[in-house]
Amino acid sequence: MTSVFLQVRLDSSRLPRKALLPLGDRQVVSHAMRALKNVKAEKSIFIRVLPLFLKNFVINFVYSLAGEKRMSSVLSNLGIIDVPSEMSPHIERFDAMVGAMRFNKVGCAVCSFGDKLSICFTSGIEETHIEKAFFTFLVKKGIHVKLETNRE
């Protein structure tokens, strides 16, 4: 039997109790718990002794069959980025981007530095409905948004 403990911080200053907020059909923490089920495979003695080149082959094969098809998009949250104090005055912000995906055409990466939160969407499609809806939602909540784009 494998036991996993998920530590959840509820006192975030930017979004208190975010782990308990709804995300789709359940709370954010429920999604994290579901993802932790993947840990069980790593404990298998068979997988642990399998040579790396075989693991990579199998992972790539399974990814080509199911990979992105089982999800609608990707969100990568890098969290708060800290740098040595002597570097801070020379840095305005950090940005992060999710690389191009085969099937899912929209990805999002989030990180923060100082008092700035950077939310970067990457997209393989021309339409911007998702991005517009997201940033419109933030503005309606009273959050100041500054948009930058490489689109015309």
MITOR-414452 format. One line per field, with one value per residue: x, y, z of N, C-alpha, C, CB in turn; residue number from 0. Coordinates in pm, whole numbers, plus 50000, padded with zeros to 5 digits. Glycine has a CB too. Layout:
REM MITOR-414452
n_east = X,...
n_north = Y,...
n_up = Z,...
ca_east = X,...
ca_north = Y,...
ca_up = Z,...
c_east = X,...
c_north = Y,...
c_up = Z,...
cb_east = X,...
cb_north = Y,...
cb_up = Z,...
n = NUM,...
REM end
This chain:
REM MITOR-414452
n_east = 50083,50051,50104,50018,50082,49935,50019,49843,49823,49636,49636,49706,49814,49745,49533,49334,49256,49259,49293,49058,48873,48626,48697,48608,48433,48494,48684,48996,49199,49115,49173,49450,49494,49402,49593,49811,49785,49943,50186,50198,50273,50545,50655,50659,50841,50910,50905,51102,51339,51357,51537,51641,51622,51422,51207,51173,51101,50855,50707,50696,50554,50306,50228,50192,49963,49768,49840,49806,49543,49376,49333,49226,49371,49675,49817,50075,50210,50450,50485,50602,50883,51202,51494,51844,51887,52046,52011,51746,51674,51736,51566,51263,51040,50934,50864,50693,50651,50444,50541,50481,50208,50096,49820,49647,49568,49594,49779,49890,50097,50208,50357,50516,50676,50805,50573,50429,50229,50258,50086,50089,49967,49991,49932,49815,49629,49430,49211,49115,48945,48948,49156,49062,48819,48920,49082,48889,48723,48895,48917,48650,48635,48765,49040,49344,49462,49720,49771,49979,50086,50189,50051,49881
n_north = 49882,50222,50533,50870,51201,51508,51828,52117,52458,52704,52972,53167,53484,53607,53458,53341,53023,52881,52615,52495,52594,52570,52386,52319,52023,51962,52033,52220,52088,51826,51762,51764,51549,51341,51342,51250,50979,50870,50822,50568,50388,50442,50314,50050,49751,49629,49842,50001,49858,49842,49924,50260,50342,50174,50250,50513,50463,50326,50521,50727,50590,50533,50794,50884,50745,50818,51049,51391,51376,51315,51537,51880,52111,52278,52386,52550,52626,52812,52944,53160,53345,53371,53567,53639,53917,54128,54114,54174,54458,54488,54344,54340,54173,53826,53594,53304,53032,52780,52514,52433,52218,51896,51817,51966,52292,52524,52662,52750,52944,53039,53271,53453,53754,53967,54225,54152,53950,53714,53594,53382,53294,53038,52955,52753,52818,53049,53188,53375,53336,53202,53323,53591,53561,53476,53696,53898,53805,53844,54125,54198,54115,54314,54326,54466,54457,54420,54393,54224,54135,53924,53918,54060
n_up = 50000,49919,50064,50045,50127,50098,50123,50188,50146,50295,50350,50157,50043,49806,49691,49900,50044,49804,49727,49792,49622,49358,49062,48761,48786,49049,49357,49358,49504,49483,49220,49233,49407,49248,49046,49191,49197,49007,49123,49227,49021,48996,49212,49154,49133,48895,48710,48820,48777,48506,48212,48127,47853,47756,47918,47827,47560,47592,47731,47537,47338,47464,47514,47251,47189,47384,47538,47504,47434,47641,47787,47800,47792,47901,48204,48352,48652,48779,49011,49277,49195,49317,49354,49416,49639,49543,49270,49216,49173,48906,48752,48587,48545,48524,48268,48151,47927,47780,47579,47227,47154,47043,47008,47184,47157,47304,47566,47898,48106,48428,48647,48915,49020,49253,49276,49053,48849,48602,48328,48073,47765,47524,47189,46925,46746,46554,46664,46954,47167,47418,47566,47567,47710,47957,48049,48047,48249,48471,48471,48519,48780,48904,48884,48787,48460,48229,47897,47667,47346,47071,46849,46564
ca_east = 50000,50125,50036,50066,50031,49933,50011,49770,49832,49509,49647,49770,49774,49687,49405,49315,49177,49246,49284,48920,48785,48584,48764,48530,48334,48538,48777,49133,49274,49075,49250,49587,49490,49387,49723,49904,49770,50052,50302,50194,50349,50688,50697,50663,50976,50931,50937,51228,51456,51352,51637,51586,51585,51293,51106,51150,51028,50718,50642,50667,50451,50179,50194,50140,49828,49674,49898,49726,49402,49300,49321,49182,49472,49783,49848,50198,50225,50586,50478,50678,51024,51291,51632,51923,51842,52124,51964,51607,51653,51764,51468,51128,50944,50964,50757,50715,50560,50429,50578,50377,50155,50045,49674,49587,49621,49609,49846,49903,50201,50189,50463,50514,50801,50772,50428,50374,50191,50262,50005,50119,49899,50048,49822,49841,49512,49416,49110,49163,48828,48982,49234,48973,48727,48996,49120,48765,48682,48979,48880,48520,48659,48834,49185,49409,49525,49795,49788,50084,50067,50271,49954,49851
ca_north = 50000,50347,50646,50999,51315,51629,51945,52224,52585,52775,53113,53245,53625,53645,53389,53256,52899,52845,52470,52452,52655,52476,52387,52221,51949,51938,52131,52217,51985,51695,51740,51730,51413,51250,51336,51176,50836,50829,50786,50424,50320,50461,50224,49913,49696,49605,49970,50053,49787,49853,50019,50390,50353,50107,50337,50625,50411,50298,50649,50794,50514,50557,50935,50898,50688,50886,51180,51511,51350,51297,51666,51985,52215,52264,52502,52530,52733,52810,53003,53281,53333,53449,53583,53709,54056,54222,54105,54222,54590,54484,54257,54396,54064,53699,53534,53164,52987,52638,52486,52388,52086,51830,51814,52078,52410,52638,52633,52869,52937,53145,53288,53587,53810,54094,54250,54127,53814,53699,53484,53376,53192,53001,52900,52709,52853,53192,53245,53412,53336,53157,53429,53706,53528,53471,53829,53970,53760,53912,54267,54207,54095,54433,54306,54541,54370,54484,54293,54235,54025,53926,53911,54192
ca_up = 50000,49911,50126,49997,50201,50019,50211,50121,50217,50279,50387,50052,50048,49677,49671,50017,50034,49663,49710,49814,49521,49253,48932,48688,48864,49187,49411,49307,49576,49430,49097,49275,49461,49135,48978,49274,49174,48919,49205,49250,48917,49021,49319,49102,49119,48753,48645,48875,48722,48360,48163,48092,47712,47740,47980,47735,47444,47634,47761,47410,47270,47533,47490,47115,47188,47473,47571,47517,47401,47765,47854,47709,47787,47998,48286,48429,48751,48836,49144,49305,49159,49402,49307,49518,49656,49460,49131,49206,49111,48762,48687,48589,48558,48461,48189,48118,47822,47756,47441,47135,47181,46923,46996,47255,47089,47395,47692,47982,48209,48528,48747,48972,49071,49318,49279,48921,48812,48457,48276,47930,47686,47395,47112,46788,46665,46531,46752,47088,47255,47554,47630,47590,47819,48082,48094,48074,48382,48570,48474,48586,48924,48954,48880,48680,48362,48121,47793,47566,47251,46950,46738,46505
c_east = 50087,50042,50100,50001,50044,49915,49946,49777,49705,49520,49722,49723,49709,49550,49384,49222,49160,49233,49142,48822,48744,48664,48696,48429,48376,48640,48917,49212,49238,49149,49394,49593,49480,49520,49824,49891,49881,50176,50311,50279,50500,50741,50709,50807,51010,50973,51070,51350,51461,51455,51571,51544,51452,51179,51071,51070,50880,50643,50605,50556,50313,50134,50137,49999,49727,49714,49803,49578,49316,49285,49281,49283,49577,49800,49973,50216,50362,50590,50560,50825,51105,51429,51711,51888,51919,52081,51828,51591,51672,51663,51329,51025,51002,50841,50794,50614,50560,50463,50460,50337,50096,49895,49607,49651,49640,49674,49862,50013,50187,50312,50454,50652,50768,50621,50361,50348,50187,50182,50023,50045,49981,49938,49866,49723,49501,49318,49166,49048,48864,49056,49146,48878,48798,49026,48998,48714,48763,48940,48746,48531,48735,48985,49242,49484,49595,49823,49903,50066,50165,50182,49926,49713
c_north = 50124,50457,50774,51107,51438,51747,52058,52349,52665,52925,53197,53390,53669,53583,53291,53138,52851,52695,52418,52511,52552,52495,52278,52155,51920,52043,52113,52104,51845,51661,51699,51587,51310,51232,51252,51025,50782,50784,50634,50348,50330,50367,50079,49867,49671,49734,50023,49985,49793,49956,50148,50399,50283,50190,50451,50580,50390,50428,50722,50724,50540,50702,50954,50842,50772,51030,51294,51489,51340,51428,51772,52097,52189,52395,52468,52650,52721,52872,53131,53256,53426,53454,53648,53858,54155,54218,54171,54359,54590,54401,54320,54287,53937,53656,53388,53125,52836,52617,52438,52244,52028,51846,51934,52206,52531,52592,52763,52844,53060,53150,53430,53624,53946,54110,54225,53978,53809,53575,53484,53260,53165,52930,52864,52738,53004,53259,53271,53414,53301,53266,53549,53679,53529,53611,53918,53933,53833,54059,54286,54186,54212,54422,54383,54445,54455,54374,54326,54115,54037,53910,54052,54238
c_up = 50000,49976,50076,50080,50115,50113,50132,50207,50190,50303,50284,50058,49918,49653,49787,49987,49890,49641,49727,49712,49417,49125,48850,48781,49007,49232,49352,49373,49527,49302,49131,49328,49348,49062,49058,49258,49084,48996,49223,49148,48941,49128,49273,49082,48972,48682,48695,48815,48569,48313,48111,47945,47683,47801,47885,47614,47479,47662,47633,47334,47332,47511,47351,47104,47267,47502,47593,47491,47527,47842,47753,47694,47893,48073,48367,48521,48816,48975,49155,49272,49247,49341,49421,49521,49569,49312,49112,49139,48958,48683,48700,48614,48497,48381,48165,48012,47813,47608,47357,47166,47053,46904,47062,47205,47178,47524,47770,48086,48299,48618,48802,49024,49129,49324,49144,48899,48660,48417,48125,47865,47561,47319,46972,46697,46654,46627,46891,47189,47399,47629,47663,47705,47954,48134,48119,48213,48490,48584,48545,48736,48986,48955,48761,48589,48258,48017,47701,47473,47136,46827,46688,46542
cb_east = 49906,50159,50043,50037,50106,49821,50152,49622,49958,49407,49716,49741,49896,49781,49402,49259,49041,49364,49376,48877,48855,48434,48921,48621,48304,48599,48782,49202,49248,48924,49249,49637,49372,49279,49778,49883,49632,50089,50294,50051,50313,50714,50600,50585,50991,50803,50826,51229,51455,51210,51721,51688,51696,51297,51157,51282,51091,50717,50734,50793,50483,50193,50318,50231,49831,49661,49988,49778,49390,49367,49454,49051,49408,49916,49728,50322,50112,50681,50525,50662,51047,51296,51639,52075,51856,52273,51956,51548,51749,51903,51470,51098,50810,51004,50735,50703,50598,50283,50687,50425,50049,50078,49621,49605,49531,49473,49983,49767,50345,50059,50606,50409,50912,50836,50401,50467,50053,50408,49854,50270,49755,50176,49707,49874,49383,49371,48989,49232,48724,49067,49350,48893,48662,49126,49212,48657,48701,49127,48873,48424,48738,48787,49220,49505,49421,49930,49660,50229,49923,50379,49822,49863
cb_north = 50000,50382,50639,51019,51333,51626,51986,52182,52665,52717,53124,53185,53714,53607,53314,53337,52920,52898,52400,52491,52775,52493,52363,52116,51820,51796,52121,52352,51996,51691,51869,51829,51396,51302,51476,51212,50807,50942,50854,50374,50378,50604,50231,49904,49566,49549,50073,50036,49641,49892,49954,50498,50294,49967,50393,50686,50279,50208,50737,50801,50364,50527,51024,50827,50546,50810,51218,51615,51223,51193,51705,52041,52354,52221,52541,52511,52727,52884,52905,53326,53365,53390,53669,53689,54096,54190,53960,54228,54690,54427,54114,54467,54100,53590,53610,53071,53048,52586,52383,52400,52090,51685,51687,52064,52446,52706,52565,52904,52930,53121,53261,53597,53821,54213,54392,54180,53773,53690,53498,53362,53236,52911,52999,52561,52793,53216,53152,53549,53238,53030,53472,53739,53390,53393,53895,53937,53607,53901,54325,54104,53965,54463,54154,54648,54277,54552,54278,54239,54022,53814,53840,54188
cb_up = 50120,49765,50281,49846,50336,49911,50265,50094,50173,50373,50519,49913,50078,49565,49533,50132,50097,49584,49810,49954,49454,49224,48944,48624,48795,49200,49564,49332,49727,49405,49008,49381,49559,49037,48956,49418,49113,48825,49343,49246,48780,49062,49435,48969,49201,48688,48672,49027,48767,48313,48050,48122,47623,47805,48116,47691,47396,47759,47848,47324,47275,47686,47508,47017,47244,47602,47467,47425,47319,47854,47924,47756,47805,47929,48380,48335,48858,48745,49247,49454,49007,49545,49175,49491,49801,49471,49088,49342,49173,48740,48749,48456,48490,48566,48055,48245,47688,47791,47437,46989,47293,46928,47057,47410,46979,47423,47669,48052,48145,48612,48686,49085,48958,49244,49324,48814,48874,48406,48316,47907,47648,47411,47107,46786,46726,46389,46760,47085,47203,47549,47539,47463,47795,48061,47991,47966,48394,48531,48330,48526,48945,49090,48870,48738,48295,48174,47713,47630,47198,46955,46783,46355
n = 0,1,2,3,4,5,6,7,8,9,10,11,12,13,14,15,16,17,18,19,20,21,22,23,24,25,26,27,28,29,30,31,32,33,34,35,36,37,38,39,40,41,42,43,44,45,46,47,48,49,50,51,52,53,54,55,56,57,58,59,60,61,62,63,64,65,66,67,68,69,70,71,72,73,74,75,76,77,78,79,80,81,82,83,84,85,86,87,88,89,90,91,92,93,94,95,96,97,98,99,100,101,102,103,104,105,106,107,108,109,110,111,112,113,114,115,116,117,118,119,120,121,122,123,124,125,126,127,128,129,130,131,132,133,134,135,136,137,138,139,140,141,142,143,144,145,146,147,148,149,150,151
REM end
